Amino acid sequence: MTGGSGTEGTPAPVTGTWVHAFEEDTPAAAVYRPEGRPLPPARRPRRRLEFRPDGTVTEHRPAPDDRLAERKGRWERRGPERIAVDFPGGHEAPLVMSVSRDDGDRLLVEN
Amino acid sequence: MTEYNPFPAPSRDLCGAMHVHRRLLNESMTYRAQRARIENRALQYETGRRASVRSGVVTIPVVVHVVHNPSTPAQNIGDAQIHSQIDVLNRDFRAANPDVSRVPDAWKPLVADIEVEFALATVDPHGAPTEGIVRAETDRTGFDSHDAVKAAASGGADPWPSDQYLNLWVCQLGEGLLGYAQFPGGPPQTDGVVILHSAFGTTGTAAAPYNGGRTATHEIGHWLDLFHIWGDDDGACSNDDRVADTPNQADSNVGKPAFPHVSCNNGPNGDMFMNYMDYVDDDSMFMFTRGQRERVNACLEGTRASFLVAHQAAPATPAAPAPETRPAEAQTPGYVAQDADVERLLHDTERLTREALTDIHDALGLVGHRFGG
């Protein structure tokens, strides 16, 4: 995980794996934390997002049989702290996300 | 009824066109066709066009594969922990669990005895006596949900014949998973249920709040064709679990919810979050419904009928005759005419073809992707 505080004008790092800390969700956004951050065990499988430097992203999302099912997509920057993720065939608008720069280890997926 | 695909879009591999092609053929067509057939049958049971013919309790022979890394001795759970899990299953699937008394009054009439019990196998696939517990060492520190634990070649343990035994793999699971299942109709070589060792049973390494043995109850519910009670629609209220007597609810519940929790205009009683097929803590789930029993019956008299056949002959003997695939049909009053089956089959074939074409279209879109934002 390369998440960490950015400085003004330096894009906040996003590559690596982020894990859904749904206990911290707000009405406005789902909260993800870097992989490795201790999170309590949960029956609801935690969604994961793997961002790679080549612009690809893999989402591992809970499936009806409690596995984590994969779907692949692409991500791109929309600003120093903002990114967008698109999953082809998902028939959805791209997800808009922001990487927190105050503590540098939160990825917020906007609702 | 809203068309519902209970299975998300499978993963796509940008680098392997042949892999995509093979997967689409094998998984999308065959598996979807199987699932459509299973769903048709479940619908017939739900709507009363077909009635269950089984009588009495069926006992499922179970083999527990304890896959453990010797560097972490705790993974090699003890026999007592395994027996404690079987005890929980035999209470939960018979509505004999003491906490069933906590079901809200409004739903007490819906509580169902599923009439399924579980017993560690006493005869192995070769006909030899067994305790129904296999212990396999592994070099792996943990497993994910991609089924490596289900084969010795990938560091796990091979299943016993899945038409004669329920295979339960117990191991260290990564990614925070407590367990996962395989629905009926999937590949036999991976058929069964995987449980994290610390969410298995009620003693030993079992840890709160998942030390009530309910992870296995939930996953075996899937193995018997039960869906999540909220319909896996990410809170959309558009799909349900295909069981009429469970209220439609928006999303999963977690922890220990307070009754009532209303969503999807399902007041005044709200979500049936105490159902085993929600995501609440072990001490907060304690019921199956009559409608869920009908789905289980459709499964046991359909795709998993081999367990009923074995039950009527001799339990889990390797010399058992080849299982009948649809034993209930010839005996069931009101059996739907073959013409109707043909009509449904044609309808399903058309729908499956459309879905496969959509998958291919999406895969091509991924290969030649241009960012859509």
Contacts between the chains, C-beta under 8 A, distances in Angstrom:
chain1	res1	chain2	res2	distance
A	19	B	176	7.4
A	22	B	254	7.8
A	39	B	176	6.5
A	41	B	176	6.0
A	41	B	178	6.5
A	41	B	196	7.8
A	41	B	198	7.8
A	41	B	199	7.5
A	41	B	207	7.8
A	41	B	210	6.6
A	42	B	176	6.2
A	42	B	178	7.6
A	42	B	254	6.7
A	42	B	279	7.8
A	43	B	178	5.5
A	43	B	210	7.1
A	43	B	215	7.2
A	43	B	218	7.5
A	43	B	254	6.7
A	43	B	279	4.3
A	43	B	280	7.3
A	43	B	281	7.5
A	44	B	252	5.4
A	44	B	254	5.4
A	44	B	279	4.5
A	45	B	175	7.4
A	45	B	176	7.0
A	45	B	177	5.8
A	46	B	175	7.1
A	46	B	176	4.9
A	48	B	175	6.9
A	56	B	14	7.6
A	60	B	175	7.3
A	61	B	8	6.9
A	63	B	7	7.0
A	63	B	8	5.4
A	63	B	232	7.8
A	64	B	6	4.8
A	64	B	7	6.5
A	64	B	8	7.7
A	64	B	183	7.6
A	64	B	222	7.7
A	64	B	227	6.1
A	64	B	228	6.2
A	64	B	232	4.6
A	65	B	180	5.8
A	65	B	181	4.8
A	65	B	182	6.2
A	65	B	183	5.8
A	65	B	222	5.4
A	66	B	145	7.6
A	66	B	177	7.1
A	66	B	178	7.8
A	66	B	179	6.3
A	66	B	180	4.1
A	66	B	181	6.1
A	66	B	218	7.8
A	66	B	219	6.7
A	66	B	222	7.1
A	67	B	145	3.8
A	67	B	146	7.9
A	67	B	180	4.6
A	68	B	144	7.2
A	68	B	145	5.3
A	68	B	175	6.0
A	68	B	177	7.2
A	69	B	8	4.7
A	69	B	9	7.8
A	69	B	10	7.3
A	69	B	11	6.9
A	70	B	11	3.6
A	71	B	8	7.3
A	71	B	9	5.9
A	71	B	11	6.5
A	71	B	12	7.2
A	72	B	11	6.8
A	72	B	12	5.4
A	72	B	13	8.0
A	72	B	14	6.7
A	72	B	366	6.8
A	74	B	369	6.4
A	74	B	371	5.8
A	76	B	371	6.0
A	76	B	373	7.4
A	78	B	373	7.9
A	84	B	373	4.7
A	86	B	371	5.7
A	86	B	372	4.8
A	86	B	373	5.6
A	88	B	362	6.3
A	88	B	365	4.6
A	88	B	366	4.6
A	88	B	369	5.2
A	88	B	372	7.4
A	89	B	9	6.7
A	89	B	358	7.9
A	89	B	361	7.5
A	89	B	362	3.0
A	89	B	363	7.8
A	89	B	365	5.7
A	89	B	366	6.8
A	90	B	9	7.8
A	93	B	373	7.8
A	94	B	371	7.8
A	94	B	372	6.2
A	94	B	373	4.0
